Each structure stands twice: as structure tokens, then as C-alpha cells.
Amino acid sequence: MSTPHGLRISRVPSKPVRREPDGSLAIPLWLQREGRFDADIALRLSPAEAELLHAQLCRALDGVPVMTPADRTPECRKAVHDSKGRPHP
């Protein structure tokens, strides 16, 4: 599936989500145009928007094996089984 005008937005894997001075949360993103890096941008969410996104992601991941270490796994994902079919600790 092609993107409009050759645009692609992806999360910057090396940069964590951060809290801004105004209390919003910023998710660092890369913008690519026609396959070439164009800019660093950030998706800014209010705490309420971030909480809603968190809940929606947990629901969307329901049934998908857990791939994060137990100490970094959100509570909503801990009842899920890992990629080897074992309950996540």
C-alpha cells in the first residue's frame, strides 16, 4: 500500500517518549518523503490522550505474544503468553 505523496512516518526507536514541560507527552517520529529522510517530528499528546492510546494499544495487542522483558511490560500485557507459549511472569 502506498502512502500519500510518498510520505512515511515511523517512530524513532532510539528515542524514548518524553514528558514536556507543559505536561504533554512527546513521541519522537521520523518523516520520510519518497524514501528519503526529511525531518524529525514529534506527536504530542495530552496525558488523557496518551492514556487512551495506551489502553487502545493494549486492547489491539490482546492475544499477541509478549516480547518485552517482564520488568518493562505494562500490567495490561502481563496476562498474555510470551512467544514460546509460556505465561508471561
Buried (B, 14 or more C-beta within 10 A) or exposed (E): EEEEEEEBEEEEEEBEEEEEEEEBBBBBBBEBEEEEEBEEBBBEBEEEEBEEBEEEEBEEBEEEBBEEEEEEBEEBBEEBEBEEEEEBE
